[in-house]
Amino acid sequence: MCDYTQREFRCSHKRYIVSRWCIVYIRTQQRCQPCVTHFEYRGDELC
């Protein structure tokens, strides 16, 4: 699975940002289920 960072903003919107693509994605360009490995809370920012 690809590793993602979950970023949450003050307005409660969330973004999922890829931190590392898995081998399957690199070979096929097809996304797999995200695996959230890090969480960031950006309470001082709006999306």
N, C-alpha and C positions, 0 to 999 in steps of 0.2 A: 504494500500500500504506500501511497505517496504521503509524505509528512507535510502537515499544514500548521500554520500559526493562526489561531483565532484571535481577531482583534475586535473588541467591543468599544463602542463610542458612547459618549454621554447621552445621546438620544436613543440608546438601546439597539441601534443597528449593529449588525455584525458583518465582518468581512473575514473570508478565509483566504489566506495567502500561502502559496506553496513555498515551503522551505527546502524540499528535496523531492525530485521526481523519482519514482521507482523504476526498476528495470523494465517492467511491462509497458509503462508509458513511454519510456525512451525508445523501445522497439516498435510499438504499435501506434503511438499517439492517441490511445484511448484511455480516458481517465478512469481510475478505479475509485473505490470508496475512500474518502479522506480519513486520515488518522491524525487527529489534533495532538501535536506534541508540545506546543507552547500556547500560552494564553496571555494576551496583553489587554489591559484595560486603559483606555485613553479617555478618562473622565473630563479632561480639559479640552477635548476636541469634538467638534460635530463632524458627522460624515459628510 
